[in-house]
């Protein structure tokens, strides 16, 4: 009986770990999409004359930092 419980506990732990990894992945993709949207908005504002080059550069740097940390998979989804 103890072997069965140990296996069940191990399987449950593995499931929790996989779930957490998936959650982290989804959150990183959402954050990347938000940063990309902010970059687009900053660029649009700059082109229309109501934004600044600095704001566009800051948005680009934030996006590049996110890509360096989490990859660019969110760009393809």
N, C-alpha and C positions, 0 to 999 in steps of 0.2 A: 504494500500500500504506500509506503514512503517513497518508493521509486516512482510510482505514478504521480504522486503529488509534486515531487521534484521536477519531473518532466513537464507537468502542467504549469508549474511556476516559471520554469525556464522559457516555455513557449509564450506565456503571457508577457514576460519581460521582453522577449524578442519583439512581440507585437507592439508593445509600448514604445520601444526604441525606434521601430520602423515608422510608427505613427508620428513621433516627434520629428524625425528626419523629414518626413513629407510635409509636415506643418512648417518647419523652418524653410524648406524649399519654396513653398507657396508664398510665405511671407516675404522672402527675398525677391521673388518674381514680382509681387505687388509693389514692393518698394522701388524696384528697378523701373517698372512701368510708370510709377508716380514721378520719379526723377526725370524720365524721358519726356513725360507730359510737361513738367515744369521747364525743361530746356526748350521745348517747342513754344511754350507760352512766352518765355523770355525772349527768344529769337523773334517771334512775331511782334512783340511789343517794341523791340529794338528797331525792326524794319519799318514799323508804323510811326516811329518817332516818339513814342511814349515810354520807351524802355531805354536801358543803358547797356553798353558793351560789357560793363563790369558785371551786371546781373546775368548776362548770357554766359560770361566766362565762369562765374561762380556755379551756375547750374551745370555747365559742362564739366567742371572739375568734380562736382558732387557725383555726377553720373559716372565719370571715369573711375572715381574711387570705389563706387559700388561694383562696377565691372571687375576691377582688380580684386576685390574681396570675394565676389560671388559668381563671377563669370558673366557671359553675355547671352545665356540661354533665353532670357526673357525677351530678347530682341526678335527671336524666331517664333514666338508663340502668339 
